[in-house]
Amino acid sequence: MFSVLNTMPAKGKMPPELLAHFKKKGGQESEKESDKKSDKESTDKERRKEAVKKARMRMEKKKAS
């Protein structure tokens, strides 16, 4: 049991093997995320445009009343 405690990294630090695994995994996901981000940005822009149109229509109706 004591030997297990000695092999553990310091508190708040990850073992190098595990750290390498997550870095490798993160690199693969970043490519996927960049595609998702561009799609999300385009849908966000479309939603904003629609919201602006609706707001302008409401403002015009308010002014007309």
N, C-alpha and C positions, 0 to 999 in steps of 0.2 A: 504494500500500500504506500509506503514511503517513497518508493521509486517512482510511482505514478505522479506524485506531487512534484518531484524534482523535474520531470519532463514537461510539466505544464509551463506555458509562457507566463510572463509577468501579467498582472491584472491589467486588463484593457488592451492586451496585445494578442494578435492572432498568430497561430503557428504558420511558418512560411509556406508549407504545403497547401494549407487551406487558403491562405491569402492569394497564392498563385492561381488556385482554382477559381476563386471569385473574380479575379482580374480577367482571367481568360473568358469566363462566362459573361462578364460585363461588356467586354469588347464585342461579343457576338450580338448581344442585345442592343447595343448602341446603334448598329446598322438598322435593325428593325424599328427602333424608336425614332430614328430620323425620318423614316418613311411615314410612321404614324404621326409625327409632329407636323410634317408638311400637309398631310391630309387633314389633320385637326385644324391647322391654321387656315386652310382654305374654307372649311366648313364654318369656322368662327367668323371669317370675313363675310361669308354669305349671310350668316345669321345677323351680323351687325348691320349689313346693308338693308335687310328686311326690317329690322327694328327701326332704323332711321326712317325708312319709307313710311312705316306705320305712324311713327311719331310726327312726321311732317303732315300726314293726312289729318291726324288728330288736331294739330295746331291750326291747320287751315280751317277745319270745321269750327274750332273754337273762335277763330277770328271772324268767321262768317256769321256766327250766331249773335 
